[in-house]
Amino acid sequence: MSGLNLTLRQIRYFIAVAEAASLSGAARGLAISQSALTTAVRDLERGLGVRLLERSSSGVSPTRDGHLFLNHAKRILAAVSEANHALHGKPSTRRGQLTIGVTSLVAGYYLAELLDRYRRAFPDVEIAVSEDEHGFLEHMLINGEVDVAILMLNTLREQRALGAEVLTRSPNRLWLAADHPLCAAAEVPLRDVAALPQITLVADGIDEVMAGIWRRSGLAAPTVLRTGSLEAVRSLVATGVGVAVLPDFAYRPWSLEWDRVEARSVRDELPTVDIGLVWRRGAELNWTAHDFIEVARDQSRAKSRQTRSSSRS
């Protein structure tokens, strides 16, 4: 690769393609031609000596090497952004404290980027994160021990005492091993899903959502294992022990053992898993919580624009 600027541009373009799962969608989002984007990604692959993306009729997705490089690529751009911000940015110098509540599932798949955005904008705010069970976090919000929480809203219990705002709606899809016969289908009927052994994730009330789906459909699915570990679900699905129906925000194409996990849409309409902000209703939020909510809204809008761009491809 010829220089730092070219390298950073290639990395940015690769991230855009990987996240959009589409060359045309990423090109529109970047406001460049698809041919220029394709050339940049191919140059990056040649420079690294590995294939980063694999193409199929449904779009593009990272290879095993691409998935590894994607994590490093995001860190590279974050470090460059942080350095630029330190030199030229004018972050807020207001001092304050903020306590955020999250469950382990949300912390692992939603919190990192949001905290990074907030910290860059408000570097002098002292942040504490309380990770706990969903129900206990609701009580902490009511008692004023947590300023704001990011939770799965489908199973919010104290709705009279708590205010909530959806940040993202994640569709549920069928996860299955790469060699499973149903991988040949673009959509799978729920009845066919119910005939397969299930790996059930017991976290954040996702198992309650699935129990409601089976109950309303009049179907009974055999359960092989109930586990609180998402990585265990991924590994068991990838090796063909069973299948799982889980939200897209938690989907990753590789297990810890680097076995491939595929995802397919379910033909019948399923409820989305909604992740959102939660605070104590009627409470006067401090400025740190107000600004955290605004940063979260901005991130949600940005991701929504990216999703719309990808869906038009």
C-alpha positions in Angstrom: 0.0 0.0 0.0 1.3 3.4 -1.0 0.8 5.6 2.0 -1.1 6.4 5.2 -3.9 8.4 3.6 -4.6 5.6 1.1 -4.4 3.0 3.8 -7.0 4.8 6.0 -9.3 5.3 3.1 -9.1 1.6 2.2 -9.8 0.6 5.8 -12.8 3.0 6.0 -14.2 1.6 2.7 -13.8 -2.0 3.9 -15.6 -1.3 7.1 -18.5 0.4 5.2 -18.8 -2.6 2.9 -18.7 -5.2 5.8 -21.3 -3.3 7.8 -23.6 -2.7 4.8 -23.2 -6.2 3.5 -23.4 -4.6 0.1 -21.0 -2.9 -2.3 -23.7 -0.8 -3.9 -25.2 0.2 -0.5 -21.7 1.1 0.9 -20.9 3.1 -2.2 -24.1 5.2 -1.8 -23.4 5.8 1.8 -19.8 6.9 1.0 -21.0 8.9 -2.0 -18.4 7.2 -4.4 -18.8 5.0 -7.4 -19.1 1.2 -6.8 -16.1 0.6 -9.1 -13.9 2.9 -7.0 -15.0 1.1 -3.9 -14.3 -2.3 -5.4 -10.9 -1.2 -6.5 -10.0 0.1 -3.0 -11.1 -3.0 -1.2 -9.2 -5.2 -3.7 -6.1 -3.1 -3.2 -6.4 -3.6 0.5 -6.8 -7.3 0.1 -3.7 -7.4 -2.1 -1.7 -5.4 0.4 -2.7 -7.6 3.3 -2.3 -10.8 1.2 -5.7 -12.2 2.3 -9.2 -12.3 1.0 -11.4 -10.1 3.3 -14.8 -10.4 1.6 -16.8 -13.2 0.0 -19.5 -12.4 -2.5 -22.8 -14.3 -2.9 -26.2 -13.7 -4.5 -27.4 -12.1 -1.3 -24.5 -9.6 -1.0 -21.1 -9.7 0.6 -19.9 -10.8 4.0 -16.5 -10.9 5.7 -14.4 -14.1 5.4 -12.8 -15.5 8.5 -9.8 -13.3 7.9 -12.1 -10.4 7.1 -14.0 -10.8 10.4 -10.7 -10.7 12.3 -9.4 -7.7 10.4 -12.8 -5.8 10.9 -12.3 -5.7 14.6 -8.8 -4.3 14.2 -9.9 -1.9 11.5 -12.5 -0.3 13.7 -9.9 0.2 16.5 -7.5 1.8 14.0 -10.2 4.4 12.9 -11.2 5.0 16.4 -7.6 5.7 17.4 -7.1 8.1 14.5 -10.4 9.9 15.3 -9.4 10.2 19.0 -6.0 11.6 18.0 -7.6 14.1 15.7 -10.1 15.1 18.3 -7.3 15.6 20.8 -5.4 17.9 18.4 -8.3 19.9 16.8 -11.5 19.1 18.5 -13.2 21.1 21.2 -14.9 18.6 23.5 -17.0 19.8 26.4 -15.0 20.7 29.5 -18.0 20.4 31.8 -17.4 18.1 34.7 -20.0 15.7 36.1 -20.9 12.2 36.8 -23.0 9.6 35.0 -24.1 6.2 36.1 -25.4 3.9 33.3 -27.1 0.6 33.8 -26.8 -2.3 31.3 -27.3 -6.0 31.1 -24.4 -8.2 30.0 -26.0 -8.9 26.6 -26.5 -5.2 25.9 -23.0 -4.3 27.3 -21.4 -6.8 24.9 -23.2 -5.8 21.7 -24.4 -2.2 22.1 -22.5 -0.2 24.7 -18.9 0.1 23.5 -19.5 2.4 20.5 -22.0 4.6 22.4 -19.6 5.1 25.3 -16.8 5.9 22.9 -18.9 8.6 21.3 -19.9 10.1 24.6 -16.4 10.1 26.1 -15.0 11.9 23.1 -17.7 14.6 23.4 -17.5 14.8 27.3 -14.1 13.7 28.4 -14.4 15.3 31.8 -17.5 13.3 32.8 -16.8 10.5 35.3 -18.8 7.5 34.0 -19.8 4.4 36.0 -21.4 1.4 34.4 -23.5 -0.9 36.5 -24.0 -4.3 34.8 -26.8 -6.5 36.4 -29.9 -8.4 35.8 -32.7 -6.7 33.9 -35.2 -6.7 36.8 -32.6 -5.4 39.4 -31.6 -2.6 37.0 -35.3 -1.4 36.9 -35.3 -1.2 40.7 -32.0 0.7 40.6 -33.5 3.2 38.2 -36.6 3.7 40.4 -34.4 4.2 43.5 -32.2 6.7 41.7 -29.0 4.5 41.9 -28.7 4.6 38.1 -29.3 7.7 35.9 -30.2 6.0 32.7 -30.1 2.4 31.4 -29.9 0.7 28.1 -32.2 -2.4 28.2 -34.3 -4.7 26.1 -37.7 -3.1 26.2 -39.8 -6.2 25.3 -39.8 -7.4 28.9 -39.9 -4.0 30.8 -42.0 -4.6 33.9 -42.2 -1.3 35.8 -43.7 0.7 32.9 -45.7 3.1 35.1 -42.5 4.1 37.0 -40.1 4.1 34.0 -39.9 6.1 30.8 -38.5 4.4 27.7 -37.4 5.2 24.2 -36.5 2.7 21.5 -33.1 3.1 19.9 -33.0 0.1 17.7 -35.4 -2.7 16.6 -33.6 -5.9 15.8 -35.4 -8.6 13.8 -35.3 -12.2 15.0 -33.8 -14.7 12.5 -33.0 -18.4 12.5 -29.4 -19.3 13.3 -28.1 -22.6 11.9 -25.0 -24.5 10.9 -23.4 -23.7 7.6 -24.1 -27.2 6.3 -27.7 -27.3 7.4 -30.1 -28.2 4.6 -32.3 -25.1 5.4 -29.4 -22.8 4.4 -30.6 -23.4 0.8 -33.8 -21.4 1.6 -33.9 -17.6 1.9 -36.9 -17.9 4.3 -37.9 -20.7 6.6 -41.5 -21.2 7.8 -41.9 -21.1 11.6 -43.5 -24.5 11.6 -40.3 -25.9 10.1 -38.2 -24.1 12.7 -40.3 -25.6 15.5 -39.5 -29.1 14.2 -35.8 -28.6 14.9 -34.0 -29.0 18.3 -33.6 -25.6 19.9 -30.7 -24.0 21.7 -32.4 -21.4 23.9 -30.6 -18.3 25.2 -31.7 -17.4 28.7 -30.7 -13.8 28.9 -32.5 -10.4 29.1 -35.9 -12.2 28.8 -35.1 -13.3 25.2 -36.3 -16.8 26.3 -39.6 -15.2 27.4 -40.0 -13.6 24.0 -39.5 -16.9 22.2 -41.9 -18.7 24.6 -44.5 -16.2 23.7 -43.9 -16.8 20.0 -44.3 -20.6 20.4 -47.4 -20.1 22.5 -49.2 -17.7 20.1 -48.4 -19.9 17.1 -49.6 -23.1 18.8 -46.3 -24.8 18.2 -44.0 -26.7 20.6 -40.3 -26.8 19.8 -38.0 -29.3 21.4 -35.3 -27.7 23.5 -31.8 -29.3 23.6 -30.2 -26.8 26.0 -31.0 -23.6 27.8 -28.0 -21.4 28.5 -27.1 -17.9 29.5 -24.0 -17.9 27.3 -24.4 -16.4 23.8 -21.1 -17.9 22.8 -22.3 -21.3 23.9 -25.4 -20.9 21.7 -23.2 -19.8 18.8 -20.8 -22.8 19.1 -23.6 -25.4 19.5 -25.5 -24.0 16.6 -22.3 -23.9 14.4 -21.6 -27.6 15.1 -25.1 -28.7 14.3 -26.3 -29.6 17.8 -29.4 -27.4 17.3 -30.8 -24.1 15.9 -31.7 -20.9 17.6 -34.0 -17.9 16.9 -32.2 -14.8 18.1 -32.0 -11.0 17.3 -29.8 -9.7 14.6 -27.8 -7.4 16.9 -26.3 -10.4 18.5 -25.4 -12.2 15.2 -21.8 -12.9 14.4 -20.9 -15.3 11.5 -18.2 -17.2 13.4 -18.1 -19.2 16.7 -15.1 -19.1 19.0 -13.9 -22.2 17.3 -14.2 -20.5 13.9 -17.1 -22.6 12.7 -19.5 -20.7 10.5 -23.0 -19.7 11.7 -25.6 -18.8 9.1 -28.8 -16.7 9.6 -32.0 -17.0 7.7 -35.3 -15.0 7.8 -38.3 -16.7 9.3 -41.3 -16.4 6.9 -43.9 -15.8 9.7 -43.9 -12.4 11.3 -42.0 -12.4 14.5 -41.7 -9.5 17.1 -38.6 -7.5 17.0 -36.2 -7.3 20.0 -36.2 -3.6 21.0 -33.2 -2.1 22.7 -33.7 1.4 24.2 -33.1 4.0 26.8 -34.8 3.7 30.2 -35.0 6.3 33.0 -37.2 7.0 36.0 -40.4 8.6 34.9 -40.9 12.1 36.4 -37.3 12.4 37.6 -35.3 15.5 36.8 -32.4 14.1 34.8 -29.0 15.7 35.3 -27.2 17.3 32.3 -24.9 14.3 31.9 -27.9 11.9 31.4 -29.6 14.4 29.1 -26.5 14.6 26.9 -26.0 10.8 27.0 -29.5 10.4 25.7 -28.8 12.8 22.9 -25.6 11.0 21.9 -27.5 7.7 21.9 -30.2 9.2 19.7 -27.6 10.5 17.2 -26.0 7.1 17.0 -29.4 5.5 16.5 -30.2 7.8 13.7 -26.8 7.2 12.0 -27.3 3.4 12.2 -30.8 3.8 10.8 -29.6 5.7 7.8 -26.9 3.1 7.2 -29.6 0.3 7.4 -31.8 2.1 4.9 -28.9 2.6 2.5 -28.1 -1.1 2.7 -31.7 -2.2 2.2 -32.0 -0.2 -1.0 -29.1 -2.2 -2.6 
